[in-house]
Amino acid sequence: MSRTTSTVASFATLTAFVLSCASAYGQDLQPVITEWVINTTGQTGWNGITANVQQIKYDTTFVYVKSAGVPSYTVGPWSDGNPGQPTNQNWGFKLPRTATMATTYTTSSLGQVGVMVNGVVFYNPTDAMSWQNLNIWHQNAFVSIGIGLDACGGHPGPSGAYHNHPRPKCIYTETTTAHSKIIGYGFDGIPVYGPYGYNGTDGSGGIDRIRSSYRKRTMTQRTSLPNGTQLQPNQYGPAVSATYPLGYFIEDFEYVAGLGDLDQFNGRTAVTPDYPSGIYAYYTTMDTAGVAEYPYFFGPQYRGVVTAGNTQMGGHITAPTSATTFCCTPCAQDITGDRIVDGTDMSALLAGWGTIGGGADINRDGQVGGSDLTELIAAWGNCS
């Protein structure tokens, strides 16, 4: 064999090795590890509290998220009746790297049910109150609290935990022409997207608003539950009125399979830019006017198996010392996930040229083309 032939063969072998390592590393750094807003500059939020996520650690099974629970964007003011002010919650959450789909579904509890990419928690739709304290007609926090939420859709609870019931409008700038970003994860490890996705679950059809399959029931009297159960007179809710409009209670909504794009958990399995092979994900739904729409994040049950220790009085889990620390910020142009924008990413983009949305859809518009190439070249080099 000539030296030239040997050199070519050696280069080909080395190239294959490098690509395999990049692929393996890319698989290691899943979105559940990389898609967090990590505070590397000491930025503060409300009342000088350290903002966003302070630390991400991971091992082979779990990701550990540490935050104070306040965002870097401005929050407040709240109405006089608001139960508290934001305080440092010293959150420590543990999320599975790969969600397990449940066979027996867990109903979301009061308090935190998931965490957003900026370390702020989100709650389920209720506000802990029910009509005449009968635990039958549960108030919808988005409607009943109303003016008690700030412009970002959040407020602090009695414990000082700042949280959202509807999708936060301030977490990033939404556009109708691009697939929404991941805004958080449920405590079952399932990602939560904003309200826009690919029209087709295979990544086809461009960008569309992803619709909930829940709707308000047609009724004037609250005498039955959404499953058809007829109540006794002493269990009736208040008549539908200006004071108690449809939607004031969670039981005012019913799920209709096929009505929208999502199932009863407010999720679907589909290709996304972050999961080009497809993923089951929740979507934070809204109506045609851009108003948050029930069930807001997901629910009323988790689709996946919930990791213990995060909910209700939990959320203070310490990462094991053996876990690896991740730094620093996601890089959309890094298609292969090796934290470097280089020729391997260029090859991946060219291989997907002209196709529908997926991992090479850098600008998330549903088509791989020149605009994605422009973004990739502009980001060439190490991810910051």
Salt bridges, closest charged atoms under 4 A:
ASP28 OD1 - ARG97 NH2 3.47
GLU174 OE1 - ARG167 NH1 3.38
GLU251 OE2 - HIS138 ND1 2.74
ASP252 OD2 - ARG222 NH2 2.75
GLU254 OE2 - ARG215 NE 2.85
ASP261 OD2 - ARG211 NE 3.13
ASP274 OD2 - ARG364 NH2 2.89
